[in-house]
């Protein structure tokens, strides 16, 4: 089979996000099944600017033929202000203004859109729903379109332009049951061929002592969050909650926020921000953290949560995220918090009860080892894509 993935950014330069999911599937379809896999993407790596940073053209990366096309524009300097006004009541935005917002958001690449329409691939897989290559490109490929929406309840998804995009897809691949329920309820797509799949995780080596040395932790107990240090990802609120907790509970407990820094958190002696860490350091921290925290209220899956459970760590998640909350409910591997009071109560329980931490971590590990191993995921994914193709034929 010949499959083409369409994603706004692609490559090892892109850390996390839906684009990582696209790369994980693309590389494994080649390695495990010998399929021909293309990726159609831009030359950008930074979603805040969409500046062209990578060389245009085609090159093979881990067996995948990656075709990169330049963006025609960078993101407007006042994009956030324009979005705030327009997304205050997204369902009332006229369709032409909604399409204009999608172009503002980008990445805008006419050459990429032409390549999507011209690809000879048997199936064209779009990942995720939110960006112009999906909105403008998916309707152009007709019966060949499959989408991994990576959707969650956020203002843009209620813009009128997205209903047609979701309903045009011939296959939908969801990461959680909560995502499937949300999309089917919002867009009436229950009759579309669909699969709840998620992502697999590959535990990597990582020495806790070396990781502690890298980030300067000493022998302190710590909570860990990995991902963009970004107010939109909840890290600003997490830092404030943690500072308030430490004011009430002085002691050695630290918070480590590891990842690219978009919005620096409040300055606090017990909050450590090492920036991006390599994989061995990340896995060393995961194996030694008192608990892993995902503070984002807008998650479609959270691969690093799965990784934390592979390391047998208990987790804390934002109760507003239906994806991470579903993981906690199904696994019994952690707690959800909605405000400072519930955050502080959960941290108190974890700090004070080692047996509880071990039990939660063990429950999470059982969950991911039965639900999110790559052999099982790939077998189900292959059967789904073959069924979509057979239905098209």
N, C-alpha and C positions, 0 to 999 in steps of 0.2 A: 504494500500500500504506500501511496505517496501522500504525506500530510504536510501542510504548511501552517505554521503558527504565526499569528499576528500579535505583536505586543509592542507597547510604546518604546521600551528600552530592553536591551538584552546583553548578557555577557557577565563575566565574573567581576566586572567593575561595578555591577549593580547589586547592592547588598539588600537582601530580603524583599518582601513585597510579592505581589502577584507575578512579577517578572521572574522571580526565582522559581516559582512553581512551574511556569512555562518552560524554563530551561531544564528543570528536573525531569519533566515528562519528555521533552524533545530528545534529550541525550539518551534516556532509557529506551525509548522506542527504537532508536538506532541500535543500541548495544544489545538489547534483549531479543528483538524481533527482526532485525535487519531491514527495517522499513527505510524508505527514503524520506528524510525530514528536512524541510526548509524552515527558516525563520525570516519573516519580513518585518523589519523594524527600522528605527531611525538611528542617526549618528549621535544622539544625545544620551547622556547618562544622568543628568540632573533634572528632575521633574519640576524644580522651581524655576528653571530658566529655559530648558529645552535647547540650550546652546549645542552646536555641533562640536563634539569633542573626539569622536572616533572617525576613522577613515571610511568614506563611502565605498561601496562595491561589495563583492562577494568573497567570503573566505570560509574555509571549513574549520569549525571549532568543535572538538570532541565528536567528530563524525557528522555534525549538523552543518548544512550549508546556510550560512547566515548572510542575508542580503541587507545591507544598511543603506538608507537613503537620507539625504540631508533634510533638516527642517527648514522651512521657508521663512519662519518668523520665530522670534523668541517670545517668552511670556511677557505680557504687559506689566509695567512696573506697578500699576494700580489695580492689578487683577483681584487681589484680596478684597479691596474696597468695593469694586464692581460686583464681585460675587456676593458679598454681604448684603448689598441692596437687593440684588436679583433673587437670591435664595431665601429671603425672609418669608416669601409665600410662593414656593416653586410651582405648585400646581396651578397657579393663576398666570404664569408667565406665558405670553403668546409663543407659538411654536417657532416663529422666525427668530425671536429673541433667544429662545432656548438653544437653537442651532448656533447662533452667534456666540453664546456663552461657551459651547463645546469647542468652537474654534479658538476663542480666547484661551481656554484651558490648555488646548493643544494635546499632543504635539501636532502642529499643522505641517504636513508634508505631502504636497500633491503627487510627487514622484512615488511615494509609498502607496498612496491610494491607487495610482495607475497600476502598480505592480500587483496589488491585491486583486484587482479586477482581471489581470492577465494571467495569474498563476494557473498552471495546468494541474495542480494538486487534486487528488480525489476528494479530500476533505480540507477545509480551511478552518482552523481552530483559533478563535479570538479570546484574548486573555489580557485584561479583565474588561468589564462592561463600560467603564467610565469615560474612556478617552476617544478622541476623534477617529483614530484608525478603526475602532470598532463601530462607532456610530455611523460613519460614512462608508466604511468598507464592508461590513457584514451584509447589508442589503444587496451589494453588488455581486455576491457569489451565489445567491439563490439557495438551491437545495443542498449545496455543499457546506453550509455554515453550521459550525458547532461553537458554542460559547461556554467558557468557564467564567461566569459573571464576577465571582469574588464580591458578591453584593452584601451590603448591610444597610440598615435603616439610617440613611443620611439624607440631607436635603436634596442634593442633585438628582438622586434616583427618582424623585417625584416630578422632575421636569417632564413636560409632555412628550419630548422627543424620544424618551427611552422606551416607552411602551411598544412602539413599532419595531424597535431593535430586538427586544426580547421575543416578541411574537414572530419575528422573521427567522430566528434560529431554528434549525431542524433537530438540534440536540443540545441539551443543557447539562453541564456537569457542575454539581454543587459540592461544597466542601463540608457542609453540615446539614442535618435535617431541618434545623431552624432556618437556614438560608433558603432551602427549598420551599418551606411553608410560606416564608415571607414573599418570595418572588411569585409563587403561584397565586397567592392571595392578591398581590398588588397588580399583576399583569394578566391573570387568567390563563396561565400557561400549563395547567395541569395535564392537558392532553398532549403536550410536546414530549417526545422521547427524552428521558432524563435519568441521571445517575447521581447518587450521593456517594462521593468517593473520598475526599480528603487528600492528604499528602503523606508520603512515607518519610521516615527519618533514618539516617545512618549515623549511629553513635561513633564519635571520633576519639582518639587518644587525647588526654589532657591531664596534667599533673596538678592537683590542688595547691601544693606548696609553691610550684613555679608560678602558677597563676596569681597567688597572693603576692608574691614578690614583684610581679610585673605591675600590678595596680597599687602597690604600697599599702596592703591591708594589715600586715603584721599577723597577729593571731586573733584578731577581732571576729566575733560572729557577725554575719551580714545578710541582708536581703539583697537580691539581685534582680535587676531588670535589664534586658538586652533588646536593643532595637534603636530606632531613631529617638534621640533626646529632643522631643518636639512637643510643644503644648498640645498640638492636635492629636498626639498619641497618649496624652494623659500624664506625661512625665512631670510637667510643672505642678499639677495637682498632687501627684504622688510625693514630690519633694516637700510640698507644704504640709501634707498630712504627716510625713515622717518627722519634719521639724517640730510640729506640734506634739507628736507622740514623744519625742525625745525631751521636750520641755517638761512633760509630765513624768517621764520614765528615764531619768539620766542613767547612763551606763555605757558599756562598750559597743553596743549594737550600731552597725554602720549600714548605709544604703549605697550600693554600687549601681550607677547608671552607665552601662557600656553600650556605645554605638555612636554613629555620626551625630554631632551636636548641631541642631537647628536653632533651638531656643535654650540657652544656658539656664539651668535651674537656679533657685536662690542659693546664695553663698552660705554654706553651713559646714562646720568642721567635721561632721559625721556623714556628709554626702560626698562620695568619691565619683568623679566623672573622668574616666581614663580615655574617653573617645573610642574609636573603633579598635577592637582587639582581634587578634588572629584566632583561628579555630581552636588550636590547642589551649590558648588562654581561656576562651569562652567555655570549652568543655571542662577545664579545670575548675573554673568558677561555678559552673552548674553543679558539679559533683560535690562542692563544698559549701554551697549556700545553705543558710538556715531555711530559706524558702525562696521560690521564684515569684516575681510579681509582674503581671501584665496589666498596666493601668488603663489601657486604651478601651474606650467605649465603642469604637468602630473597627471591629475585627471581623474578617471573613473566615479565618481559620486559626491562625497563630501557630506556625511551625515551631517556633522556639518554645512554646508551651509543651508541645509533644516532646521536644528534646529534653526539657526539664524533667518530664516524667520518665524518659529513658534513663536519666541519671537518678531516678528514684527520689526526686525532691517534691515536697508539697508545694502547692501554688496558691496564689491570691490573684483574683481577676476582678475586673470592673463588672459589676452586675448589670450595667447597661448594654454590655456586648452579648447579644444572644448566642454568638458562636462559642466564645470562651465559657460562658455560663453553662451552655449545653455540655461542653466537655466535662466541666466539674460535676454536673448532675449525673451524667452517664458513668463517670469513672469513680466518683467518690474520692477524688484525689486532691481536693482543695476547697477553698472557701471563696465566695464572692462578697465584695463590699460595695456599698452604695454611697457612703458618706464617711466622714471622719470617724464617727462613733463606731460604725461596723468595721472599719479598717483597724482602729485601735483594739477592738475586742478580738479580732482575728489574730493580730500580731501578738497580743497577750497570750492567747492560747498556744500559739506555735512556739513562742519563746519559752514558755513555762512547762512544756510537756514533750519531752523527747520521744516517748512512746507514740504519741499522736502524730508527730512528724514522720516517724518511720512507717506508721500504718497508712497515712495519706500518700506518702511517696510510693509505697508498695502497691496500693490500689491504682495509682496513676500509671505505674509501670506495667501492670497487668493489662490495663485498658489499651495502651498504645501497642503492646506486643500482640494483642489479638486483633486490633482494628487497623493499624497503620504500619504494616510491614510492606516493603516494596513488592515482593513476589505476588502477594494477594491483590494489592492495588493494581498492579500492571495487568494481571490476568483479567480482572473485571473491566479495566479500561479498554483493553484490546477487544474484548467481546462487545462492549458498547459501541466503539467506533466501527467495528465490522457490521454491527446491526444497523447503524445509521447509514453506512454505505450501501448495504443490501437493500434497505428501504428505498433509498434514492434510486438504485438501479431498477 
